[in-house]
Amino acid sequence: MAVPTDLPGPLDDPVARACRLNYVEFCRELGRWSGSAGAVEERDGLVLWATASEFPVSLNGVVRLDPSTPAAVVLDTADEWFGRRGTGYTVNVVDGADDDLRAAAEAAGLLVLRDSPQMVCDEPVDGPPPADDVTLVWVAELAHVEAFADIVDASYQSLGAPAGAIRPSIVALDRVLEPHVETVLAFVRGEPVATAQVVHSHAMAGVYYVGTLESARGRGLGELVTRAVTNRGFERGAPFVGLQASPMGEPIYTRMGYRSIYRQAGLVRFAPA
């Protein structure tokens, strides 16, 4: 599907556009990581993705890439596509680019469950080395992918995901080891407790799935793994690195040198239409 060149508002900026497309690539990966139970479809200027998890927030969703696609078409297509799968879904919108879609989704009863800044970092990040009992390991084997998935599932409960919501969506473990996806684990005395991931696409690097087990928080491990994947992006030649910040992470990323370039929101239909 051709990417339009007349994207309105904040997505006119090449950096913002790259961040948006990198996020969409991550959403495609979510579908791929669910193996035969996942799905990715592109049509009518939309990208729809579904995972093996029935949790509708972010794991099943739709993004409009062509601004000329009417909001009603976006919602009707998503209602039909996810209705056949028996799940709800999230409509991801960018402030200033998808205002009509956001208004239509709210009018249709979808609930705003996520409203976060898209942030970028323009240079490598400095910081203290890991503590003596902390080891960083780049994921290169299936057992480590399992640990990554378990940490994400447990840590994202602090952001409202139910226990067991994310873990079923990561079953095609070998797909997480593709060369454009890099994941780091932080081990404390031999136990994996924190993780972060970077996806390389569209001439940039995007940071995703930053998480720390609750029992290991307060030691700066989230910042440590974020710094690791941020710098890995620059090491591989990215001119900038982006991420979508949670309320918990935004002050940390700001302190690290990330800056906000636009806001995006997720509007959720919790049950099939």
N, C-alpha and C positions, 0 to 999 in steps of 0.2 A: 504494500500500500504506500503510495507516494505521500510524503509528509508535506503539508501545505507550507508555502512560504509567506502567507499573509496572516499569520497568527496574530490576534489582537493583543493589545495591552502589554502586560509584563513579558509575555512570551515572544515579543518582537526582539528582545535582547538575545544574542547568540548564546551567551552563558546560561541564561534562564531556559532557553529552548533545549540546550544540551542536557541540563538537569532534568527537565521534564521527560525527555526521551530516554534518559538513563533510568529514571524511575519506572517508565513503562517497560523497559527491558527487564528490570527486576521483577515486575509483575508477571511477565512471560515466564521467567524462571520459576516463579511460584507454581505455575501450572505444570511446568516440566518436571519439577521435583516430586510431583505426585504421581509420576509414571502414567500408567494406563488409566488411572482414576482422575487424572487432571485433564484440562482442556484449555486451549488458547485459540481464539478466533478473531480475525480482523475482517470487518465489513462495514460499509456505510460510514467510513471515517471513524470507526470505533475499534478499540481493542477490548475484548472480553476475556477474562481468565477465571478458571475455576480450579480448585484443589480438591484433594480427597477429604478435607475437613468441611463439615457443614457450617462452621462458624462464619457468619457473613462479613465480619469486619475485616476488610483488607485482603483476606484470603480468597474471597470471591468478589470480583468487582469489574467495573467498566471505566474506561477513560475515553474521552472524546478528543481525537487528534485533529479532526477537520472541523473548524469552527462554524462552517456552513451547515453542518448537520443539525437540524432543529432539535431543541431540547425534548420535544414530545417523541421524536424518533428514538433518541437515546433511551428514554425510560420505557417505551414500548418494546424496544429490542431487548433490553435487559430483563424486563418482566417476562417476556416470552422465553428467552434463552435460559435464564435461571429457574423459571417456573418448570421447564422440562426436567431440570436437574433436581428440583425439589429443595432449593436453598434460597435464602435471601442473598443480598449483595450490597456492595458499597459503590456509590458514584463518587469518583474523585474529581474535584473541581479546583481551579486556580482562581484566586481573587483577581478581578479585573479582566479575566479572559473567559470565564464560564459563569458570569453572573446570571445570565438567563437560565442556564441549566440548574444552578443552585436554587433559584427562585421556583422553578418548576418542580424540582425534587422536594423542596419543602412543602409546596402546595399539594403534592401527591402523598404527603405523610411521612417521607423519609426524615430521619432524625440526624442532626449534626452530632457526630460522636468523636470527631477528631478535627482539630483546627490548629495547624502547626506551621512554623516557618520553614521554607526551603532555604538552607544556608550553604555558603561556599567558603572554602579556605583557599587562599592564593599562594601559600608557601608552606614548606615543611614546618612541622611543629616540634619545638624543643620541650624537654621535660626530664625529670629525674629518672635514673635507671630503675628497673624492678627491684623490689626488696629481695633480701637474700633467700627467702623461702618461696619466691615467685619465679616461675619459668614461663616464657612465651614460646608457643609451638605453633608453627604454620601447619594447618591441616593438610595431610597428604595420604591418609588411610581411612578406611571406612569406619573403624572404631572411633576415630576422632570426629567424623561426621555425626555419628550417633551422639557423642557427647555434646557437640554443638547444638543439635536439635533438642536435646533434653534441657540444656541450659536456657535456650530461647523460650521453650514452652514454660518452664518454671519462672523465669525472670519476668516475662511479659504479663504474668498474672497481676503484677503491680500496676500495669496500665489498663487493667480491666478484662483481659482475656481469661476465660475459664481454664482451669487445669485440664490439660489434654486437648486443647483447641488447636494448637499449632503443630504438635508432634505428629499427628496423622498425615499432615500435608508434606512431610519430608520423608519419603520412602524410597525414592529413586536415588539412593545415596551417591552413586557414581556420578550423577549429574552435578552434584555440588563440588565435584573435583575437577570440573572443566577449567581450562586455563584462564578464561576470562573472569573466573570467580575465585577469590582468595579469602580464606577464613583463618583467623587466629584464635587460639585458646590460651587463656591464662591458667596455669596450674599453681595451686598453693599446696606445698608439701605433697605433690604428686596427684592431687585431686583437681579435675577441671572445674573452674568456678565462674569464669567470665569468657565472653566471646565477642567478636565483631567480624564483619564481613565487608569486602569491597568488590564491587562489580565494575569491570572495565568495559565501557562502550561509548560510542558517540564522542570520541576524542576527549574523554574525561574519565574520572573514577567516582563512583558513588558508594557511600558507606551505608550499610544496612545491618539490621539484626544485632544491634549492640545490646548486650545484656549481662547482668551479674547476678548470681544467686544471692538471695536475701541474706543468707548467713555470712556472705563474704563482703558485704557492702561496708562502706566507710573507710576503705583502704585505698581508694583511688584507682581501682582496677578497671572500672569503666573508662576512665580517661586514658589509662595505660593502653588498653586494646584499641580504643579509638585512635590514639596517636599512632599506634603501629600500622593500622590499615590506611590511615591518612597518608603517612609517609611512604607506605608501599605504593600508593597511587602515584605520588610524585617520582618515586624511584623508577616506575615503569613509563614515565614520560608524560603523565597527565599535566596539563597546564593549570588545572584547578581540581579540587575535590569537593563534592557536594554531599549533603545529607538532609533528611527531614527530621527536625528535632522534636522530641517529646517535651512536655512541660518539665519533666525531671531532668532532661539532658540539656535543654537550651542554655541555662547559665554556664554549664560546664563547657559547652562548645564555644560560647561567646568568649569565655576566658582563654580558650585555646587559640582563638584567632579567627573563628568562623564568623561570617556576617550574613544577615538575612537579605534575600533578594526578592522574595514574594511569599505569600501565604497560600496554603492549599488546605482544603477541608475534605472530609469524608462524610457523606450522607448515607445512612444505612437503612435498607429495608430488611427488617429482621426475619420476616417469613415470606415464602413465595407469594407472588401477587395472585 
